């Protein structure tokens, strides 16, 4: 190597080594301080892609696990209320058997009917009030179909029908008939008559058939609109009330958007005795809502003229309906129980998958502290050695001065 002053090759080599040592040392410090092996895409381009794909899958698995847990909570909510409904039905069955006892008086049987009515109301309260995050899980509102004059857009000379509420009506077909300043609504077994005498001649009011669960909001625009207009408009018309449809709730319980096993549907139930999708429960409600009269079985309300045969027939019929309803509820609870077990296994599997994938991602992105601390020590030594050698290299041109003496 020639002796020169302008270019100190030894110094350049030492500077390069020092820069490399400082870069490696800075990388080690960054990894040890952040805990991550990959702090930028430049650290490991392929690793970044792999890690981000895994991160997305892990988040999907964690959310799917949460979805499964929420589905379990929804089903548990429904099952808890169904358990209470079963208890109520068991009490109804006991009362039905007791009511068929010929040693009871009509007054005593009337007391039984009173309790049955309260129990029936409580079942409907559970049906309407059992919700999860605002979703009805044990009840649905009745819907209606009917002739044009009963529809919400109905209008005529004297006014229009503005609202129609059948949320608490029994399922069935209702017909309107007229009397002197009265309007009657019946479904064949239940009847209620309202008088127009106390209603305004014009303006808004509600024709309330509360015993049947039907309320019709009307707007009279002319004098005598209530008594003559709506009476004439509704007479002969029919109103068909049907049970509201239950909902099918979809749950994503897996990370895949296409795999069939990663989604689950849970159908809500309707246990209302007014408009249940179980005919047995509707029969229970209908029987309790009826009264016994001298001509035959019309309902179970207290009637001093009812014979022992009529009472016995009514209570036996109720007992049969309750027994069927209990079987129907048991079947539904069995389905809910199986769903909860399925979701429990799904949730356990999702949590295990998430843990395994997090472990796999850790090998890609996390710092190996044992190896990195060794690199840090090496980097510190190399930095010190390079600094020392740079100092020596910077002094090497001084030997040329001895040639100039």
FENHU-V436502 format. One record per run of one state. SS is the DSSP state (h for helix, s for strand, l for the rest). FROM is the first residue (numbers start at 1). TO is the last residue. If there is no record, write none. Layout:
((SS FROM TO) (SS FROM TO))
This chain:
((l 1 8) (h 9 34) (l 35 35) (s 36 36) (l 37 44) (h 45 99) (l 100 105) (h 106 129) (l 130 130) (s 131 132) (l 133 134) (s 135 136) (l 137 142) (s 143 146) (l 147 147) (h 148 150) (l 151 154) (s 155 155) (l 156 158) (s 159 165) (l 166 171) (s 172 179) (l 180 181) (s 182 186) (l 187 190) (s 191 195) (l 196 202) (s 203 209) (h 210 212) (l 213 213) (s 214 220) (l 221 224) (h 225 234) (l 235 237) (s 238 242) (l 243 247) (s 248 252) (l 253 259) (h 260 262) (s 263 267) (l 268 278) (h 279 289) (l 290 290) (s 291 293) (l 294 295) (s 296 299) (l 300 300) (s 301 301) (l 302 307) (h 308 365) (s 366 366) (l 367 368) (h 369 404) (l 405 405))
